[in-house]
Amino acid sequence: MKPLINLKKHRSDLNPKWLLEKLGEFLLDIAKLIFGGVVLVGIMETNVNPYWLFSIGGRVAI
């Protein structure tokens, strides 16, 4: 039975710059989702302290 992916054989085909680019795009999408969630919670009328909401949400997004 042959493995689907042989990493030793295809290791030279992996481009570190491409992997870092994809990781950067993923982390940017996560930061946008967190920031959007913070804004939505800030808009809704809840008992959340806005200072803590924006400070913690901003730090996590950064």
Distance bins in CASP14 RR format, pairs under 12 A and 6 or more apart:
PFRMAT RR
TARGET T0000
AUTHOR 0000-0000-0000
RMODE 2
METHOD distances of the structure
MODEL  1
2 9 0 0 0 0 0 1 0 0 0 0 0
3 9 0 0 0 0 1 0 0 0 0 0 0
3 10 0 0 0 0 0 1 0 0 0 0 0
4 10 0 0 0 0 0 1 0 0 0 0 0
5 11 0 0 0 0 0 1 0 0 0 0 0
5 13 0 0 0 0 0 1 0 0 0 0 0
5 14 0 0 0 0 0 1 0 0 0 0 0
6 12 0 0 0 0 0 1 0 0 0 0 0
6 13 0 0 0 0 0 1 0 0 0 0 0
7 13 0 0 0 0 1 0 0 0 0 0 0
7 14 0 0 0 0 1 0 0 0 0 0 0
8 14 0 0 0 0 0 1 0 0 0 0 0
13 19 0 0 0 0 0 1 0 0 0 0 0
14 20 0 0 0 0 0 1 0 0 0 0 0
14 22 0 0 0 0 0 1 0 0 0 0 0
15 21 0 0 0 0 1 0 0 0 0 0 0
15 22 0 0 0 0 0 1 0 0 0 0 0
16 22 0 0 0 0 0 1 0 0 0 0 0
16 23 0 0 0 0 0 1 0 0 0 0 0
17 23 0 0 0 0 0 1 0 0 0 0 0
17 24 0 0 0 0 0 1 0 0 0 0 0
18 24 0 0 0 0 0 1 0 0 0 0 0
18 25 0 0 0 0 0 1 0 0 0 0 0
19 25 0 0 0 0 0 1 0 0 0 0 0
19 26 0 0 0 0 0 1 0 0 0 0 0
20 26 0 0 0 0 0 1 0 0 0 0 0
20 27 0 0 0 0 0 1 0 0 0 0 0
21 27 0 0 0 0 0 1 0 0 0 0 0
21 28 0 0 0 0 0 1 0 0 0 0 0
22 28 0 0 0 0 0 1 0 0 0 0 0
22 29 0 0 0 0 0 1 0 0 0 0 0
23 29 0 0 0 0 0 1 0 0 0 0 0
23 30 0 0 0 0 0 1 0 0 0 0 0
24 30 0 0 0 0 1 0 0 0 0 0 0
24 31 0 0 0 0 1 0 0 0 0 0 0
24 32 0 0 0 0 0 1 0 0 0 0 0
25 31 0 0 0 0 0 1 0 0 0 0 0
25 32 0 0 0 0 0 1 0 0 0 0 0
26 32 0 0 0 0 0 1 0 0 0 0 0
26 33 0 0 0 0 0 1 0 0 0 0 0
27 33 0 0 0 0 0 1 0 0 0 0 0
27 34 0 0 0 0 0 1 0 0 0 0 0
27 60 0 0 0 0 0 1 0 0 0 0 0
27 61 0 0 0 0 1 0 0 0 0 0 0
27 62 0 0 0 0 0 1 0 0 0 0 0
28 34 0 0 0 0 0 1 0 0 0 0 0
28 35 0 0 0 0 0 1 0 0 0 0 0
28 61 0 0 0 0 1 0 0 0 0 0 0
28 62 0 0 0 0 0 1 0 0 0 0 0
29 35 0 0 0 0 0 1 0 0 0 0 0
29 36 0 0 0 0 0 1 0 0 0 0 0
29 61 0 0 0 0 0 1 0 0 0 0 0
30 36 0 0 0 0 0 1 0 0 0 0 0
30 37 0 0 0 0 0 1 0 0 0 0 0
30 60 0 0 0 0 1 0 0 0 0 0 0
30 61 0 0 0 0 1 0 0 0 0 0 0
30 62 0 0 0 0 0 1 0 0 0 0 0
31 37 0 0 0 0 0 1 0 0 0 0 0
31 38 0 0 0 0 0 1 0 0 0 0 0
31 57 0 0 0 0 1 0 0 0 0 0 0
31 58 0 0 0 0 1 0 0 0 0 0 0
31 59 0 0 0 0 0 1 0 0 0 0 0
31 60 0 0 0 0 1 0 0 0 0 0 0
31 61 1 0 1 0 0 0 0 0 0 0 0
31 62 1 0 0 1 0 0 0 0 0 0 0
32 38 0 0 0 0 0 1 0 0 0 0 0
32 39 0 0 0 0 0 1 0 0 0 0 0
32 58 0 0 0 0 0 1 0 0 0 0 0
32 61 1 0 0 1 0 0 0 0 0 0 0
33 39 0 0 0 0 0 1 0 0 0 0 0
33 40 0 0 0 0 0 1 0 0 0 0 0
33 57 0 0 0 0 0 1 0 0 0 0 0
33 60 0 0 0 0 0 1 0 0 0 0 0
33 61 0 0 0 0 1 0 0 0 0 0 0
34 40 0 0 0 0 0 1 0 0 0 0 0
34 41 0 0 0 0 0 1 0 0 0 0 0
34 53 0 0 0 0 0 1 0 0 0 0 0
34 54 0 0 0 0 0 1 0 0 0 0 0
34 56 0 0 0 0 1 0 0 0 0 0 0
34 57 1 0 0 1 0 0 0 0 0 0 0
34 58 1 0 0 1 0 0 0 0 0 0 0
34 59 0 0 0 0 1 0 0 0 0 0 0
34 60 1 0 1 0 0 0 0 0 0 0 0
34 61 1 0 1 0 0 0 0 0 0 0 0
34 62 0 0 0 0 1 0 0 0 0 0 0
35 41 0 0 0 0 0 1 0 0 0 0 0
35 42 0 0 0 0 0 1 0 0 0 0 0
35 53 0 0 0 0 0 1 0 0 0 0 0
35 54 0 0 0 0 1 0 0 0 0 0 0
35 56 0 0 0 0 0 1 0 0 0 0 0
35 57 1 0 0 1 0 0 0 0 0 0 0
35 58 1 0 0 1 0 0 0 0 0 0 0
35 59 0 0 0 0 0 1 0 0 0 0 0
35 60 0 0 0 0 1 0 0 0 0 0 0
35 61 1 0 1 0 0 0 0 0 0 0 0
35 62 0 0 0 0 1 0 0 0 0 0 0
36 42 0 0 0 0 1 0 0 0 0 0 0
36 43 0 0 0 0 1 0 0 0 0 0 0
36 53 0 0 0 0 0 1 0 0 0 0 0
36 54 0 0 0 0 0 1 0 0 0 0 0
36 57 0 0 0 0 1 0 0 0 0 0 0
36 58 0 0 0 0 0 1 0 0 0 0 0
36 60 0 0 0 0 0 1 0 0 0 0 0
36 61 0 0 0 0 1 0 0 0 0 0 0
37 43 0 0 0 0 1 0 0 0 0 0 0
37 44 0 0 0 0 1 0 0 0 0 0 0
37 48 0 0 0 0 0 1 0 0 0 0 0
37 53 0 0 0 0 1 0 0 0 0 0 0
37 54 0 0 0 0 0 1 0 0 0 0 0
37 56 0 0 0 0 0 1 0 0 0 0 0
37 57 0 0 0 0 1 0 0 0 0 0 0
37 58 0 0 0 0 0 1 0 0 0 0 0
37 60 0 0 0 0 0 1 0 0 0 0 0
37 61 0 0 0 0 1 0 0 0 0 0 0
38 44 0 0 0 0 0 1 0 0 0 0 0
38 48 0 0 0 0 1 0 0 0 0 0 0
38 50 0 0 0 0 1 0 0 0 0 0 0
38 52 0 0 0 0 0 1 0 0 0 0 0
38 53 1 0 0 1 0 0 0 0 0 0 0
38 54 1 0 0 1 0 0 0 0 0 0 0
38 55 0 0 0 0 1 0 0 0 0 0 0
38 56 0 0 0 0 1 0 0 0 0 0 0
38 57 1 0 1 0 0 0 0 0 0 0 0
38 58 1 0 0 1 0 0 0 0 0 0 0
38 59 0 0 0 0 0 1 0 0 0 0 0
38 60 0 0 0 0 1 0 0 0 0 0 0
38 61 1 0 0 1 0 0 0 0 0 0 0
38 62 0 0 0 0 0 1 0 0 0 0 0
39 50 0 0 0 0 0 1 0 0 0 0 0
39 53 0 0 0 0 1 0 0 0 0 0 0
39 54 0 0 0 0 1 0 0 0 0 0 0
39 57 0 0 0 0 1 0 0 0 0 0 0
39 58 0 0 0 0 0 1 0 0 0 0 0
39 61 0 0 0 0 0 1 0 0 0 0 0
40 46 0 0 0 0 0 1 0 0 0 0 0
40 48 0 0 0 0 0 1 0 0 0 0 0
40 53 0 0 0 0 0 1 0 0 0 0 0
40 57 0 0 0 0 0 1 0 0 0 0 0
41 47 0 0 0 0 0 1 0 0 0 0 0
41 48 1 0 0 1 0 0 0 0 0 0 0
41 49 0 0 0 0 0 1 0 0 0 0 0
41 50 0 0 0 0 1 0 0 0 0 0 0
41 52 0 0 0 0 0 1 0 0 0 0 0
41 53 1 0 0 1 0 0 0 0 0 0 0
41 54 0 0 0 0 1 0 0 0 0 0 0
41 56 0 0 0 0 0 1 0 0 0 0 0
41 57 0 0 0 0 1 0 0 0 0 0 0
42 48 1 0 0 1 0 0 0 0 0 0 0
42 49 0 0 0 0 0 1 0 0 0 0 0
42 50 1 0 0 1 0 0 0 0 0 0 0
42 51 0 0 0 0 0 1 0 0 0 0 0
42 52 0 0 0 0 0 1 0 0 0 0 0
42 53 1 0 0 1 0 0 0 0 0 0 0
42 54 0 0 0 0 1 0 0 0 0 0 0
42 57 0 0 0 0 0 1 0 0 0 0 0
43 50 0 0 0 0 0 1 0 0 0 0 0
43 53 0 0 0 0 0 1 0 0 0 0 0
44 50 0 0 0 0 0 1 0 0 0 0 0
44 53 0 0 0 0 0 1 0 0 0 0 0
46 53 0 0 0 0 1 0 0 0 0 0 0
47 53 0 0 0 0 0 1 0 0 0 0 0
48 54 0 0 0 0 1 0 0 0 0 0 0
48 55 0 0 0 0 0 1 0 0 0 0 0
48 56 0 0 0 0 0 1 0 0 0 0 0
48 57 0 0 0 0 0 1 0 0 0 0 0
49 55 0 0 0 0 1 0 0 0 0 0 0
49 56 0 0 0 0 1 0 0 0 0 0 0
50 56 0 0 0 0 0 1 0 0 0 0 0
50 57 0 0 0 0 0 1 0 0 0 0 0
51 57 0 0 0 0 0 1 0 0 0 0 0
51 58 0 0 0 0 0 1 0 0 0 0 0
52 58 0 0 0 0 0 1 0 0 0 0 0
52 59 0 0 0 0 0 1 0 0 0 0 0
53 59 0 0 0 0 0 1 0 0 0 0 0
53 60 0 0 0 0 0 1 0 0 0 0 0
54 60 0 0 0 0 0 1 0 0 0 0 0
54 61 0 0 0 0 0 1 0 0 0 0 0
54 62 0 0 0 0 0 1 0 0 0 0 0
55 61 0 0 0 0 0 1 0 0 0 0 0
55 62 0 0 0 0 0 1 0 0 0 0 0
56 62 0 0 0 0 0 1 0 0 0 0 0
END
